[in-house]
Every structure is written in structure tokens, then in C-alpha cells.
């Protein structure tokens, strides 16, 4: 169903989030898998809305994967013998579901228009590896990269910063010489939308009722 309230052609640039917008996520799967390993409900430690400082540091690239794994095992009260790196990574990545081909085709179609598109994702080294793998699996292209779908793909852990900090939005604005008032940010998380709005960016919250592949764009070919 087409969302008639937004016309992407009315903007000079588009910034997309990745998880929850392009890639489908289910946070409960990671909560369930980690809970199964440690024997208690880890929802209080990890949710989309309220994450421990460990997760925030990992997303901002302030700690490496080895330090994150050690920290997570400490929170779960498990040893490396009880939860191997492989099992931890599998549980941590369980929330990453799929990327609909229609969304990738839509992003490719936007590249045929004058409007530049960018990706700005809160990510981490372990999730990023799975996101890259998922893209290759979905496209059947062993060399596929997220940068293939955007002018530039920005990932928080590679930038040393994370949403909703105004500084990470400002960096993209400055590097790409964007006019915030003419730039649309498509995101699923309210607090990240608030961070974007603080700099004057226009925003569209993506929910289960809004499919990005069906958003109108005048002049698509």
C-alpha cells in the first residue's frame, strides 16, 4: 500500500537506517537465545529501548568484539566454556532476520534518480558481519556490499559514535554537504528520530505499517 503522506521526490537527499527499515529484525529472538544459555530472562539487560552501557560502547566502536564478548559473559554469569564465541555470536545475531529483495530493488531504483541516498546504521562488528553475509546470501553476489546501494554507507562502530547523538548526524551532514531541511531520515526508533530532528532533519518513522519499497517517488524508472 502506498503511503500518500510522503513524497521522496520532495527532498534533496535521503538517509536510511538499516535494521528495522531495510533488514527485518526480531529482538526477542536474541533475548530468548541468550536467556536459554544463562537460565534467566535477559530482557532487562538488552532491549531495543534500553541497552546497557556495554552494548552502547560496542555500537560506538569504543570496545572490540573480544571485550564485548567478555563483558556479555560477565552479565550472563557464564564462562567461555559455558558460552563459546561461536554460540555467543549466533545468539547475538539471532535478531537479524532477512532483507526483502523488493527493498534492495527499491534502493537500486533510487540510484537512477537525482536524489542521493545514504545509510546511517547503529551497528557493531558482530552484527555487521552477519548483515554483510545476509546481503550476499540474498543477492547471490559474493562481492555485494551495502555501499553498492548508497552514495555512502555509514556504520556507527566505524565512526566512533552512535545515534541518537547529534554529532553523528552532523558528521554525515557536513561530509555530504546536506541541507537538513531538504534531507529526509527514515528510521524506526523514536529516540533516533528525535536526535535527527534536533539538527533540523526531516524524518519519517518506519513501522510495520510502512513498507519502504512502496513509498512513492515521482519519476522512478
mmCIF file of the C-alpha atoms, coordinates in Angstrom:
data_MODEL
# 
_entry.id   MODEL 
# 
loop_
_atom_site.group_PDB 
_atom_site.id 
_atom_site.type_symbol 
_atom_site.label_atom_id 
_atom_site.label_alt_id 
_atom_site.label_comp_id 
_atom_site.label_asym_id 
_atom_site.label_entity_id 
_atom_site.label_seq_id 
_atom_site.pdbx_PDB_ins_code 
_atom_site.Cartn_x 
_atom_site.Cartn_y 
_atom_site.Cartn_z 
_atom_site.occupancy 
_atom_site.B_iso_or_equiv 
_atom_site.pdbx_formal_charge 
_atom_site.auth_seq_id 
_atom_site.auth_comp_id 
_atom_site.auth_asym_id 
_atom_site.auth_atom_id 
_atom_site.pdbx_PDB_model_num 
ATOM 1   C CA . UNK A 1 1   ? 0.000  0.000   0.000   1.00 0.00 ? 1   UNK A CA 1 
ATOM 2   C CA . UNK A 1 2   ? 1.430  3.391   -0.977  1.00 0.00 ? 2   UNK A CA 1 
ATOM 3   C CA . UNK A 1 3   ? 1.961  5.911   1.810   1.00 0.00 ? 3   UNK A CA 1 
ATOM 4   C CA . UNK A 1 4   ? 0.374  9.053   0.355   1.00 0.00 ? 4   UNK A CA 1 
ATOM 5   C CA . UNK A 1 5   ? 1.694  11.313  3.107   1.00 0.00 ? 5   UNK A CA 1 
ATOM 6   C CA . UNK A 1 6   ? 5.276  11.387  1.904   1.00 0.00 ? 6   UNK A CA 1 
ATOM 7   C CA . UNK A 1 7   ? 6.830  12.008  -1.486  1.00 0.00 ? 7   UNK A CA 1 
ATOM 8   C CA . UNK A 1 8   ? 10.505 11.154  -1.593  1.00 0.00 ? 8   UNK A CA 1 
ATOM 9   C CA . UNK A 1 9   ? 10.953 13.308  -4.671  1.00 0.00 ? 9   UNK A CA 1 
ATOM 10  C CA . UNK A 1 10  ? 10.359 16.352  -2.493  1.00 0.00 ? 10  UNK A CA 1 
ATOM 11  C CA . UNK A 1 11  ? 13.779 16.014  -0.836  1.00 0.00 ? 11  UNK A CA 1 
ATOM 12  C CA . UNK A 1 12  ? 17.321 16.705  -1.939  1.00 0.00 ? 12  UNK A CA 1 
ATOM 13  C CA . UNK A 1 13  ? 18.757 13.669  -0.100  1.00 0.00 ? 13  UNK A CA 1 
ATOM 14  C CA . UNK A 1 14  ? 17.596 10.560  1.765   1.00 0.00 ? 14  UNK A CA 1 
ATOM 15  C CA . UNK A 1 15  ? 19.248 8.884   4.765   1.00 0.00 ? 15  UNK A CA 1 
ATOM 16  C CA . UNK A 1 16  ? 18.138 5.348   5.590   1.00 0.00 ? 16  UNK A CA 1 
ATOM 17  C CA . UNK A 1 17  ? 18.551 3.347   8.765   1.00 0.00 ? 17  UNK A CA 1 
ATOM 18  C CA . UNK A 1 18  ? 19.409 -0.339  8.217   1.00 0.00 ? 18  UNK A CA 1 
ATOM 19  C CA . UNK A 1 19  ? 17.917 -2.581  10.899  1.00 0.00 ? 19  UNK A CA 1 
ATOM 20  C CA . UNK A 1 20  ? 14.149 -2.287  11.168  1.00 0.00 ? 20  UNK A CA 1 
ATOM 21  C CA . UNK A 1 21  ? 13.968 -0.311  7.926   1.00 0.00 ? 21  UNK A CA 1 
ATOM 22  C CA . UNK A 1 22  ? 15.829 -2.343  5.295   1.00 0.00 ? 22  UNK A CA 1 
ATOM 23  C CA . UNK A 1 23  ? 16.628 -5.504  7.276   1.00 0.00 ? 23  UNK A CA 1 
ATOM 24  C CA . UNK A 1 24  ? 13.842 -7.134  9.284   1.00 0.00 ? 24  UNK A CA 1 
ATOM 25  C CA . UNK A 1 25  ? 14.689 -7.631  12.962  1.00 0.00 ? 25  UNK A CA 1 
ATOM 26  C CA . UNK A 1 26  ? 13.255 -9.547  15.904  1.00 0.00 ? 26  UNK A CA 1 
ATOM 27  C CA . UNK A 1 27  ? 14.976 -8.536  19.145  1.00 0.00 ? 27  UNK A CA 1 
ATOM 28  C CA . UNK A 1 28  ? 13.067 -11.149 21.098  1.00 0.00 ? 28  UNK A CA 1 
ATOM 29  C CA . UNK A 1 29  ? 14.975 -13.918 19.319  1.00 0.00 ? 29  UNK A CA 1 
ATOM 30  C CA . UNK A 1 30  ? 18.282 -12.715 20.735  1.00 0.00 ? 30  UNK A CA 1 
ATOM 31  C CA . UNK A 1 31  ? 16.713 -12.269 24.170  1.00 0.00 ? 31  UNK A CA 1 
ATOM 32  C CA . UNK A 1 32  ? 15.331 -15.811 24.017  1.00 0.00 ? 32  UNK A CA 1 
ATOM 33  C CA . UNK A 1 33  ? 18.602 -17.359 22.849  1.00 0.00 ? 33  UNK A CA 1 
ATOM 34  C CA . UNK A 1 34  ? 20.725 -15.608 25.474  1.00 0.00 ? 34  UNK A CA 1 
ATOM 35  C CA . UNK A 1 35  ? 18.164 -16.407 28.170  1.00 0.00 ? 35  UNK A CA 1 
ATOM 36  C CA . UNK A 1 36  ? 18.317 -20.080 27.201  1.00 0.00 ? 36  UNK A CA 1 
ATOM 37  C CA . UNK A 1 37  ? 22.079 -20.073 27.667  1.00 0.00 ? 37  UNK A CA 1 
ATOM 38  C CA . UNK A 1 38  ? 22.132 -18.383 31.078  1.00 0.00 ? 38  UNK A CA 1 
ATOM 39  C CA . UNK A 1 39  ? 18.875 -19.655 32.575  1.00 0.00 ? 39  UNK A CA 1 
ATOM 40  C CA . UNK A 1 40  ? 17.244 -16.275 33.311  1.00 0.00 ? 40  UNK A CA 1 
ATOM 41  C CA . UNK A 1 41  ? 15.378 -13.635 31.324  1.00 0.00 ? 41  UNK A CA 1 
ATOM 42  C CA . UNK A 1 42  ? 17.917 -11.190 29.903  1.00 0.00 ? 42  UNK A CA 1 
ATOM 43  C CA . UNK A 1 43  ? 15.264 -8.729  28.693  1.00 0.00 ? 43  UNK A CA 1 
ATOM 44  C CA . UNK A 1 44  ? 16.244 -6.309  31.470  1.00 0.00 ? 44  UNK A CA 1 
ATOM 45  C CA . UNK A 1 45  ? 19.840 -6.300  30.171  1.00 0.00 ? 45  UNK A CA 1 
ATOM 46  C CA . UNK A 1 46  ? 19.085 -5.950  26.498  1.00 0.00 ? 46  UNK A CA 1 
ATOM 47  C CA . UNK A 1 47  ? 16.088 -4.380  24.818  1.00 0.00 ? 47  UNK A CA 1 
ATOM 48  C CA . UNK A 1 48  ? 15.798 -2.064  21.832  1.00 0.00 ? 48  UNK A CA 1 
ATOM 49  C CA . UNK A 1 49  ? 14.700 0.788   24.091  1.00 0.00 ? 49  UNK A CA 1 
ATOM 50  C CA . UNK A 1 50  ? 17.144 0.455   26.979  1.00 0.00 ? 50  UNK A CA 1 
ATOM 51  C CA . UNK A 1 51  ? 20.567 -1.062  26.449  1.00 0.00 ? 51  UNK A CA 1 
ATOM 52  C CA . UNK A 1 52  ? 23.359 -1.464  28.975  1.00 0.00 ? 52  UNK A CA 1 
ATOM 53  C CA . UNK A 1 53  ? 26.479 0.664   28.584  1.00 0.00 ? 53  UNK A CA 1 
ATOM 54  C CA . UNK A 1 54  ? 28.317 -2.381  27.241  1.00 0.00 ? 54  UNK A CA 1 
ATOM 55  C CA . UNK A 1 55  ? 26.078 -2.505  24.173  1.00 0.00 ? 55  UNK A CA 1 
ATOM 56  C CA . UNK A 1 56  ? 26.289 1.243   23.617  1.00 0.00 ? 56  UNK A CA 1 
ATOM 57  C CA . UNK A 1 57  ? 30.096 1.148   23.717  1.00 0.00 ? 57  UNK A CA 1 
ATOM 58  C CA . UNK A 1 58  ? 30.163 -1.738  21.252  1.00 0.00 ? 58  UNK A CA 1 
ATOM 59  C CA . UNK A 1 59  ? 27.875 0.137   18.849  1.00 0.00 ? 59  UNK A CA 1 
ATOM 60  C CA . UNK A 1 60  ? 30.103 3.205   19.086  1.00 0.00 ? 60  UNK A CA 1 
ATOM 61  C CA . UNK A 1 61  ? 33.203 1.137   18.362  1.00 0.00 ? 61  UNK A CA 1 
ATOM 62  C CA . UNK A 1 62  ? 34.706 2.011   21.739  1.00 0.00 ? 62  UNK A CA 1 
ATOM 63  C CA . UNK A 1 63  ? 35.400 -1.640  22.550  1.00 0.00 ? 63  UNK A CA 1 
ATOM 64  C CA . UNK A 1 64  ? 36.423 -4.584  20.370  1.00 0.00 ? 64  UNK A CA 1 
ATOM 65  C CA . UNK A 1 65  ? 34.442 -7.782  19.878  1.00 0.00 ? 65  UNK A CA 1 
ATOM 66  C CA . UNK A 1 66  ? 36.670 -9.721  22.300  1.00 0.00 ? 66  UNK A CA 1 
ATOM 67  C CA . UNK A 1 67  ? 35.982 -7.191  25.071  1.00 0.00 ? 67  UNK A CA 1 
ATOM 68  C CA . UNK A 1 68  ? 32.273 -7.188  24.281  1.00 0.00 ? 68  UNK A CA 1 
ATOM 69  C CA . UNK A 1 69  ? 32.062 -10.966 24.479  1.00 0.00 ? 69  UNK A CA 1 
ATOM 70  C CA . UNK A 1 70  ? 33.849 -10.968 27.839  1.00 0.00 ? 70  UNK A CA 1 
ATOM 71  C CA . UNK A 1 71  ? 31.518 -8.261  29.122  1.00 0.00 ? 71  UNK A CA 1 
ATOM 72  C CA . UNK A 1 72  ? 28.408 -10.068 27.927  1.00 0.00 ? 72  UNK A CA 1 
ATOM 73  C CA . UNK A 1 73  ? 29.539 -13.326 29.524  1.00 0.00 ? 73  UNK A CA 1 
ATOM 74  C CA . UNK A 1 74  ? 30.034 -11.412 32.767  1.00 0.00 ? 74  UNK A CA 1 
ATOM 75  C CA . UNK A 1 75  ? 26.487 -10.023 32.588  1.00 0.00 ? 75  UNK A CA 1 
ATOM 76  C CA . UNK A 1 76  ? 25.155 -13.504 31.880  1.00 0.00 ? 76  UNK A CA 1 
ATOM 77  C CA . UNK A 1 77  ? 27.352 -15.055 34.592  1.00 0.00 ? 77  UNK A CA 1 
ATOM 78  C CA . UNK A 1 78  ? 28.765 -17.565 32.140  1.00 0.00 ? 78  UNK A CA 1 
ATOM 79  C CA . UNK A 1 79  ? 32.295 -18.715 31.399  1.00 0.00 ? 79  UNK A CA 1 
ATOM 80  C CA . UNK A 1 80  ? 33.820 -19.083 27.944  1.00 0.00 ? 80  UNK A CA 1 
ATOM 81  C CA . UNK A 1 81  ? 33.474 -22.843 28.373  1.00 0.00 ? 81  UNK A CA 1 
ATOM 82  C CA . UNK A 1 82  ? 29.749 -22.449 29.026  1.00 0.00 ? 82  UNK A CA 1 
ATOM 83  C CA . UNK A 1 83  ? 29.227 -19.989 26.149  1.00 0.00 ? 83  UNK A CA 1 
ATOM 84  C CA . UNK A 1 84  ? 31.722 -20.204 23.296  1.00 0.00 ? 84  UNK A CA 1 
ATOM 85  C CA . UNK A 1 85  ? 32.437 -17.308 20.945  1.00 0.00 ? 85  UNK A CA 1 
ATOM 86  C CA . UNK A 1 86  ? 30.554 -19.121 18.189  1.00 0.00 ? 86  UNK A CA 1 
ATOM 87  C CA . UNK A 1 87  ? 27.449 -19.722 20.321  1.00 0.00 ? 87  UNK A CA 1 
ATOM 88  C CA . UNK A 1 88  ? 27.538 -16.173 21.666  1.00 0.00 ? 88  UNK A CA 1 
ATOM 89  C CA . UNK A 1 89  ? 27.765 -14.694 18.180  1.00 0.00 ? 89  UNK A CA 1 
ATOM 90  C CA . UNK A 1 90  ? 24.950 -16.927 16.939  1.00 0.00 ? 90  UNK A CA 1 
ATOM 91  C CA . UNK A 1 91  ? 22.679 -15.800 19.776  1.00 0.00 ? 91  UNK A CA 1 
ATOM 92  C CA . UNK A 1 92  ? 23.705 -12.163 19.364  1.00 0.00 ? 92  UNK A CA 1 
ATOM 93  C CA . UNK A 1 93  ? 22.898 -12.296 15.652  1.00 0.00 ? 93  UNK A CA 1 
ATOM 94  C CA . UNK A 1 94  ? 19.616 -14.190 16.083  1.00 0.00 ? 94  UNK A CA 1 
ATOM 95  C CA . UNK A 1 95  ? 17.664 -10.920 15.866  1.00 0.00 ? 95  UNK A CA 1 
ATOM 96  C CA . UNK A 1 96  ? 18.764 -10.383 12.246  1.00 0.00 ? 96  UNK A CA 1 
ATOM 97  C CA . UNK A 1 97  ? 16.086 -11.981 10.079  1.00 0.00 ? 97  UNK A CA 1 
ATOM 98  C CA . UNK A 1 98  ? 16.044 -11.161 6.374   1.00 0.00 ? 98  UNK A CA 1 
ATOM 99  C CA . UNK A 1 99  ? 16.277 -8.383  3.828   1.00 0.00 ? 99  UNK A CA 1 
ATOM 100 C CA . UNK A 1 100 ? 13.379 -8.415  1.339   1.00 0.00 ? 100 UNK A CA 1 
ATOM 101 C CA . UNK A 1 101 ? 14.569 -8.328  -2.272  1.00 0.00 ? 101 UNK A CA 1 
ATOM 102 C CA . UNK A 1 102 ? 11.919 -5.691  -3.033  1.00 0.00 ? 102 UNK A CA 1 
ATOM 103 C CA . UNK A 1 103 ? 13.670 -3.255  -0.691  1.00 0.00 ? 103 UNK A CA 1 
ATOM 104 C CA . UNK A 1 104 ? 17.029 -3.811  -2.328  1.00 0.00 ? 104 UNK A CA 1 
ATOM 105 C CA . UNK A 1 105 ? 15.436 -3.295  -5.738  1.00 0.00 ? 105 UNK A CA 1 
ATOM 106 C CA . UNK A 1 106 ? 13.824 -0.097  -4.470  1.00 0.00 ? 106 UNK A CA 1 
ATOM 107 C CA . UNK A 1 107 ? 17.170 1.211   -3.242  1.00 0.00 ? 107 UNK A CA 1 
ATOM 108 C CA . UNK A 1 108 ? 18.708 0.412   -6.615  1.00 0.00 ? 108 UNK A CA 1 
ATOM 109 C CA . UNK A 1 109 ? 15.871 2.248   -8.369  1.00 0.00 ? 109 UNK A CA 1 
ATOM 110 C CA . UNK A 1 110 ? 16.587 5.346   -6.298  1.00 0.00 ? 110 UNK A CA 1 
ATOM 111 C CA . UNK A 1 111 ? 20.086 5.393   -7.765  1.00 0.00 ? 111 UNK A CA 1 
ATOM 112 C CA . UNK A 1 112 ? 18.504 6.169   -11.132 1.00 0.00 ? 112 UNK A CA 1 
ATOM 113 C CA . UNK A 1 113 ? 17.117 9.442   -9.756  1.00 0.00 ? 113 UNK A CA 1 
ATOM 114 C CA . UNK A 1 114 ? 18.905 12.731  -8.990  1.00 0.00 ? 114 UNK A CA 1 
ATOM 115 C CA . UNK A 1 115 ? 18.363 12.251  -5.236  1.00 0.00 ? 115 UNK A CA 1 
ATOM 116 C CA . UNK A 1 116 ? 21.432 10.844  -3.410  1.00 0.00 ? 116 UNK A CA 1 
ATOM 117 C CA . UNK A 1 117 ? 20.854 8.211   -0.747  1.00 0.00 ? 117 UNK A CA 1 
ATOM 118 C CA . UNK A 1 118 ? 22.908 7.379   2.332   1.00 0.00 ? 118 UNK A CA 1 
ATOM 119 C CA . UNK A 1 119 ? 22.861 4.732   5.059   1.00 0.00 ? 119 UNK A CA 1 
ATOM 120 C CA . UNK A 1 120 ? 23.349 5.569   8.741   1.00 0.00 ? 120 UNK A CA 1 
ATOM 121 C CA . UNK A 1 121 ? 23.209 2.498   10.955  1.00 0.00 ? 121 UNK A CA 1 
ATOM 122 C CA . UNK A 1 122 ? 23.845 1.839   14.625  1.00 0.00 ? 122 UNK A CA 1 
ATOM 123 C CA . UNK A 1 123 ? 25.832 -1.349  14.248  1.00 0.00 ? 123 UNK A CA 1 
ATOM 124 C CA . UNK A 1 124 ? 28.670 -3.364  15.759  1.00 0.00 ? 124 UNK A CA 1 
ATOM 125 C CA . UNK A 1 125 ? 31.407 -5.643  14.493  1.00 0.00 ? 125 UNK A CA 1 
ATOM 126 C CA . UNK A 1 126 ? 29.480 -8.887  15.088  1.00 0.00 ? 126 UNK A CA 1 
ATOM 127 C CA . UNK A 1 127 ? 26.150 -7.710  13.663  1.00 0.00 ? 127 UNK A CA 1 
ATOM 128 C CA . UNK A 1 128 ? 27.857 -6.021  10.733  1.00 0.00 ? 128 UNK A CA 1 
ATOM 129 C CA . UNK A 1 129 ? 29.456 -9.307  9.736   1.00 0.00 ? 129 UNK A CA 1 
ATOM 130 C CA . UNK A 1 130 ? 26.061 -11.003 9.685   1.00 0.00 ? 130 UNK A CA 1 
ATOM 131 C CA . UNK A 1 131 ? 24.433 -8.089  7.818   1.00 0.00 ? 131 UNK A CA 1 
ATOM 132 C CA . UNK A 1 132 ? 27.119 -8.325  5.141   1.00 0.00 ? 132 UNK A CA 1 
ATOM 133 C CA . UNK A 1 133 ? 26.674 -12.093 4.922   1.00 0.00 ? 133 UNK A CA 1 
ATOM 134 C CA . UNK A 1 134 ? 22.890 -11.702 4.656   1.00 0.00 ? 134 UNK A CA 1 
ATOM 135 C CA . UNK A 1 135 ? 23.259 -9.253  1.775   1.00 0.00 ? 135 UNK A CA 1 
ATOM 136 C CA . UNK A 1 136 ? 25.495 -11.670 -0.111  1.00 0.00 ? 136 UNK A CA 1 
ATOM 137 C CA . UNK A 1 137 ? 23.108 -14.569 0.551   1.00 0.00 ? 137 UNK A CA 1 
ATOM 138 C CA . UNK A 1 138 ? 20.082 -12.593 -0.584  1.00 0.00 ? 138 UNK A CA 1 
ATOM 139 C CA . UNK A 1 139 ? 21.618 -11.236 -3.782  1.00 0.00 ? 139 UNK A CA 1 
ATOM 140 C CA . UNK A 1 140 ? 23.656 -14.294 -4.654  1.00 0.00 ? 140 UNK A CA 1 
ATOM 141 C CA . UNK A 1 141 ? 26.594 -11.943 -5.191  1.00 0.00 ? 141 UNK A CA 1 
ATOM 142 C CA . UNK A 1 142 ? 29.690 -12.900 -3.197  1.00 0.00 ? 142 UNK A CA 1 
ATOM 143 C CA . UNK A 1 143 ? 31.050 -9.381  -3.626  1.00 0.00 ? 143 UNK A CA 1 
ATOM 144 C CA . UNK A 1 144 ? 27.903 -7.459  -2.641  1.00 0.00 ? 144 UNK A CA 1 
ATOM 145 C CA . UNK A 1 145 ? 28.408 -4.518  -0.266  1.00 0.00 ? 145 UNK A CA 1 
ATOM 146 C CA . UNK A 1 146 ? 25.991 -2.079  1.352   1.00 0.00 ? 146 UNK A CA 1 
ATOM 147 C CA . UNK A 1 147 ? 27.917 0.732   -0.324  1.00 0.00 ? 147 UNK A CA 1 
ATOM 148 C CA . UNK A 1 148 ? 26.607 -0.649  -3.633  1.00 0.00 ? 148 UNK A CA 1 
ATOM 149 C CA . UNK A 1 149 ? 23.157 0.691   -2.689  1.00 0.00 ? 149 UNK A CA 1 
ATOM 150 C CA . UNK A 1 150 ? 24.103 4.159   -1.421  1.00 0.00 ? 150 UNK A CA 1 
ATOM 151 C CA . UNK A 1 151 ? 26.404 7.063   -2.143  1.00 0.00 ? 151 UNK A CA 1 
ATOM 152 C CA . UNK A 1 152 ? 27.948 6.072   1.182   1.00 0.00 ? 152 UNK A CA 1 
ATOM 153 C CA . UNK A 1 153 ? 27.056 3.651   3.983   1.00 0.00 ? 153 UNK A CA 1 
ATOM 154 C CA . UNK A 1 154 ? 27.866 4.902   7.484   1.00 0.00 ? 154 UNK A CA 1 
ATOM 155 C CA . UNK A 1 155 ? 28.149 2.470   10.413  1.00 0.00 ? 155 UNK A CA 1 
ATOM 156 C CA . UNK A 1 156 ? 28.331 3.679   13.995  1.00 0.00 ? 156 UNK A CA 1 
ATOM 157 C CA . UNK A 1 157 ? 31.081 1.326   15.164  1.00 0.00 ? 157 UNK A CA 1 
ATOM 158 C CA . UNK A 1 158 ? 33.309 2.502   12.329  1.00 0.00 ? 158 UNK A CA 1 
ATOM 159 C CA . UNK A 1 159 ? 32.612 6.167   13.146  1.00 0.00 ? 159 UNK A CA 1 
ATOM 160 C CA . UNK A 1 160 ? 33.257 6.043   16.905  1.00 0.00 ? 160 UNK A CA 1 
ATOM 161 C CA . UNK A 1 161 ? 29.798 7.480   17.547  1.00 0.00 ? 161 UNK A CA 1 
ATOM 162 C CA . UNK A 1 162 ? 26.166 6.376   17.557  1.00 0.00 ? 162 UNK A CA 1 
ATOM 163 C CA . UNK A 1 163 ? 22.602 7.567   17.142  1.00 0.00 ? 163 UNK A CA 1 
ATOM 164 C CA . UNK A 1 164 ? 20.830 9.430   18.671  1.00 0.00 ? 164 UNK A CA 1 
ATOM 165 C CA . UNK A 1 165 ? 23.879 11.663  19.283  1.00 0.00 ? 165 UNK A CA 1 
ATOM 166 C CA . UNK A 1 166 ? 23.588 14.868  17.281  1.00 0.00 ? 166 UNK A CA 1 
ATOM 167 C CA . UNK A 1 167 ? 27.301 14.579  16.465  1.00 0.00 ? 167 UNK A CA 1 
ATOM 168 C CA . UNK A 1 168 ? 26.874 11.513  14.245  1.00 0.00 ? 168 UNK A CA 1 
ATOM 169 C CA . UNK A 1 169 ? 24.139 13.199  12.200  1.00 0.00 ? 169 UNK A CA 1 
ATOM 170 C CA . UNK A 1 170 ? 26.212 16.367  11.963  1.00 0.00 ? 170 UNK A CA 1 
ATOM 171 C CA . UNK A 1 171 ? 29.158 14.410  10.584  1.00 0.00 ? 171 UNK A CA 1 
ATOM 172 C CA . UNK A 1 172 ? 27.042 12.999  7.743   1.00 0.00 ? 172 UNK A CA 1 
ATOM 173 C CA . UNK A 1 173 ? 25.538 16.425  7.061   1.00 0.00 ? 173 UNK A CA 1 
ATOM 174 C CA . UNK A 1 174 ? 28.973 18.057  6.943   1.00 0.00 ? 174 UNK A CA 1 
ATOM 175 C CA . UNK A 1 175 ? 30.730 15.363  4.905   1.00 0.00 ? 175 UNK A CA 1 
ATOM 176 C CA . UNK A 1 176 ? 27.966 15.223  2.310   1.00 0.00 ? 176 UNK A CA 1 
ATOM 177 C CA . UNK A 1 177 ? 27.156 18.957  2.418   1.00 0.00 ? 177 UNK A CA 1 
ATOM 178 C CA . UNK A 1 178 ? 23.474 18.292  3.059   1.00 0.00 ? 178 UNK A CA 1 
ATOM 179 C CA . UNK A 1 179 ? 20.759 20.808  3.835   1.00 0.00 ? 179 UNK A CA 1 
ATOM 180 C CA . UNK A 1 180 ? 18.941 19.296  6.852   1.00 0.00 ? 180 UNK A CA 1 
ATOM 181 C CA . UNK A 1 181 ? 15.685 20.992  5.897   1.00 0.00 ? 181 UNK A CA 1 
ATOM 182 C CA . UNK A 1 182 ? 15.850 19.269  2.498   1.00 0.00 ? 182 UNK A CA 1 
ATOM 183 C CA . UNK A 1 183 ? 17.005 15.859  3.796   1.00 0.00 ? 183 UNK A CA 1 
ATOM 184 C CA . UNK A 1 184 ? 14.718 13.016  4.907   1.00 0.00 ? 184 UNK A CA 1 
ATOM 185 C CA . UNK A 1 185 ? 15.850 10.498  7.532   1.00 0.00 ? 185 UNK A CA 1 
ATOM 186 C CA . UNK A 1 186 ? 13.977 7.167   7.507   1.00 0.00 ? 186 UNK A CA 1 
ATOM 187 C CA . UNK A 1 187 ? 14.268 5.388   10.870  1.00 0.00 ? 187 UNK A CA 1 
ATOM 188 C CA . UNK A 1 188 ? 12.276 3.040   13.083  1.00 0.00 ? 188 UNK A CA 1 
ATOM 189 C CA . UNK A 1 189 ? 13.455 4.095   16.564  1.00 0.00 ? 189 UNK A CA 1 
ATOM 190 C CA . UNK A 1 190 ? 11.814 7.195   18.124  1.00 0.00 ? 190 UNK A CA 1 
ATOM 191 C CA . UNK A 1 191 ? 14.864 8.351   20.082  1.00 0.00 ? 191 UNK A CA 1 
ATOM 192 C CA . UNK A 1 192 ? 16.997 8.302   16.938  1.00 0.00 ? 192 UNK A CA 1 
ATOM 193 C CA . UNK A 1 193 ? 14.326 10.290  15.125  1.00 0.00 ? 193 UNK A CA 1 
ATOM 194 C CA . UNK A 1 194 ? 14.443 12.841  17.943  1.00 0.00 ? 194 UNK A CA 1 
ATOM 195 C CA . UNK A 1 195 ? 18.213 13.113  17.555  1.00 0.00 ? 195 UNK A CA 1 
ATOM 196 C CA . UNK A 1 196 ? 17.851 13.769  13.832  1.00 0.00 ? 196 UNK A CA 1 
ATOM 197 C CA . UNK A 1 197 ? 15.139 16.349  14.369  1.00 0.00 ? 197 UNK A CA 1 
ATOM 198 C CA . UNK A 1 198 ? 17.358 18.251  16.816  1.00 0.00 ? 198 UNK A CA 1 
ATOM 199 C CA . UNK A 1 199 ? 19.515 19.187  13.809  1.00 0.00 ? 199 UNK A CA 1 
ATOM 200 C CA . UNK A 1 200 ? 16.581 20.095  11.593  1.00 0.00 ? 200 UNK A CA 1 
ATOM 201 C CA . UNK A 1 201 ? 16.482 16.886  9.555   1.00 0.00 ? 201 UNK A CA 1 
ATOM 202 C CA . UNK A 1 202 ? 13.083 15.853  8.280   1.00 0.00 ? 202 UNK A CA 1 
ATOM 203 C CA . UNK A 1 203 ? 12.090 12.402  9.486   1.00 0.00 ? 203 UNK A CA 1 
ATOM 204 C CA . UNK A 1 204 ? 9.801  9.502   8.682   1.00 0.00 ? 204 UNK A CA 1 
ATOM 205 C CA . UNK A 1 205 ? 9.289  6.763   11.270  1.00 0.00 ? 205 UNK A CA 1 
ATOM 206 C CA . UNK A 1 206 ? 9.172  3.355   9.646   1.00 0.00 ? 206 UNK A CA 1 
ATOM 207 C CA . UNK A 1 207 ? 6.750  0.966   11.311  1.00 0.00 ? 207 UNK A CA 1 
ATOM 208 C CA . UNK A 1 208 ? 5.234  -2.373  10.401  1.00 0.00 ? 208 UNK A CA 1 
ATOM 209 C CA . UNK A 1 209 ? 2.545  -0.412  8.537   1.00 0.00 ? 209 UNK A CA 1 
ATOM 210 C CA . UNK A 1 210 ? 5.071  1.457   6.359   1.00 0.00 ? 210 UNK A CA 1 
ATOM 211 C CA . UNK A 1 211 ? 6.881  -0.555  3.710   1.00 0.00 ? 211 UNK A CA 1 
ATOM 212 C CA . UNK A 1 212 ? 9.752  1.469   2.242   1.00 0.00 ? 212 UNK A CA 1 
ATOM 213 C CA . UNK A 1 213 ? 9.566  -0.374  -1.082  1.00 0.00 ? 213 UNK A CA 1 
ATOM 214 C CA . UNK A 1 214 ? 6.089  1.114   -1.552  1.00 0.00 ? 214 UNK A CA 1 
ATOM 215 C CA . UNK A 1 215 ? 6.921  4.717   -0.755  1.00 0.00 ? 215 UNK A CA 1 
ATOM 216 C CA . UNK A 1 216 ? 6.133  6.971   -3.715  1.00 0.00 ? 216 UNK A CA 1 
ATOM 217 C CA . UNK A 1 217 ? 8.878  8.572   -5.720  1.00 0.00 ? 217 UNK A CA 1 
ATOM 218 C CA . UNK A 1 218 ? 7.944  10.725  -8.689  1.00 0.00 ? 218 UNK A CA 1 
ATOM 219 C CA . UNK A 1 219 ? 9.995  9.895   -11.763 1.00 0.00 ? 219 UNK A CA 1 
ATOM 220 C CA . UNK A 1 220 ? 11.191 6.419   -10.792 1.00 0.00 ? 220 UNK A CA 1 
ATOM 221 C CA . UNK A 1 221 ? 12.222 4.411   -13.835 1.00 0.00 ? 221 UNK A CA 1 
# 
